[in-house]
């Protein structure tokens, strides 16, 4: 999946990783903490990241046993979901996350090293499949998803070329093909 922002291209690369029991347990804790955080954000009508941090950071670490950076990613994810629900004109029921997925921040949340993905909190996942074409670009945020017995890490990467130059390149390639 690709999207553009200020003349840059952002791509998401899917990396299949081994589903370790420690990672699945961390995803379950994250899911419960995320639903708790969303409910508290909506109940207290919190709208800024600073107020959300003051209200939730300690609780997420102590009550749910999340590592510090994952607790920060959890309340950031919860705030984004709550804002999205508030801006929906047909709100319906309060939001609830049912699928196991976790937002991870590059560097302090996860690292890709030597065929493994290391997640803060002592979880190490073996990479099963990785596309090496985009290794020259820096990793950004990622989302770890567990579905139907398979675990995927979706890594965002920014590509330094502008959309206009990529469009011109595509046009030239199409013209040569004719």
N, C-alpha and C positions, 0 to 999 in steps of 0.2 A: 504494500500500500504506500502511495506517495502523496505528499501534499506540499504546497509551497508557502513560504513565509518570507516576506521582504527580499524577494529575489533569490532565495535559497531553496533547495529541495530537501525535504525530510523523507527518509524512507524507513520502513519497519522491516526488520529481518527476523524471520522465525527460526529459532534454534531449538531443535529437539534435545531435551536433556533427560537423564535417567530419573524416574520418580522415586526418590529416596523417602523412607518413612519419616525422617526428621523434617523434610521439606513439606510433606503433606500435613504433618501436625502443626507446623508453623503457619501454613495456609489456613488451616481450620481456626487457629487462634486469631489470626489476622481478620478472618471473615466475621467472627463474633465481635471482635473489637471494632471493626468498621461499622457494623450495624448499630452497636452501642453508641459510637461517636456520631453517626448521622442522626440518631434519635435525640441525643443530647444537644447537638447543634440546632436542630429544628425546635426543640422544646424551649431552649434558652434564647432563641432567635439571634444566634451568633453569626456575624457576617464578615469579620476580619480575621486574618490568620493569627494575629497577636492575641486576640481574645480567645480564639479556639485553643491556641497553645496553652494559655494560662488555665483554661478550664479542663483540658483533657490530657496533657502530656504525662503528668505523674500517674494518673489513673491507668492509662494505657500500658505504661511500663510496669506498674506494681500489680494491678489487678489481673491483667491479661498476660503478663510475663513477656512482653515484646521488647526486643533490643531497642536502644534509644533511637537509632536512625529509622528503623521500621515503624516505631511509634509516630515519628514525625511524618513519614510517608502515609501512614494510616489516616491521621487527622487531615492531611492535605487532600487525600482521596475522598474522605468523608465530606469535607467542605465543598469540593467540586461537585459531588453528587447532590448535596443539599441545595447548592445554588442552581444547579440544573433543574431540580424539581421545583424550586420556587419560581423560576422563570417560565415554567410550562403553564400555559393558560388553562389546560384541562388537567389539573393536578391528579385527581383520583386519590388512591391510598398513599400513605407515606412510603417512601422508597425503602426497599430492602434488598440486599445483595444475597443471592442464593448460590451463585457459581463461585468456585474457589479461584480467586486471582488476587495478585498482590502487586502493588506499585513499588518499584525499587529505584533508588537514586544511584547514579553512576559514582563509583569511587567509595563512598561511605556506605552504600547499601549493597552493592554487588561488584564483583570483578570477574573478568574473563581472563583466565591464565592457563596456558599449557594444556588445553583440552578439558578444562574444568571451569565451572562457574561457582565462585565462592560467594555465599550470601552471608551477611553479618548475622551472628548468632551461632556460628559454627556449622552451617550446612554447606556441604560441598557436593555439587551435582556434576556428573560426567556428561560431557557434550557428545551426543550421538551423531548429529548432523549439523554442519556449519558451512555456509557459503563464504568462501574466502575472497570473493571478488571485491568486497567492500571493507577489507581490513585496513586500508589506508585512512579511513575516516574514523573520527572519534565516536565512541559510544556515548549515548545520552541516557535518558530515563528508559526503563524497561518495565515490562509487565510479565510476571510469572503466572501461567495459567495451567490448571490441572483439570482435565476433562476426559472422561471415559478411559481412565487408566493411563493416559499419556500426559506428559508434562512438556510445555513449550515456554520458551523465554522469547518474548517479542522485544527486540532492542531497536530503539530509534537512533538513527544516525543522520547527521546533517551533511549534505554534499555541497561543496563550495561553489559549484557552478550556478549561475543564475538561470532562471526559467527561460528567459529569452534566448540565451545561448544554447540551451538544450533544445528549445523549439526550433532554432535555426539548424542545429545539427540533425534533428529528426527530418526536417524539410529537405535538407541536402541528401540524406540517405534515401528518402522516398523518391527524389528526382533521379538519382543515379539508378535506382531499381527499374525505372520505366524505360 
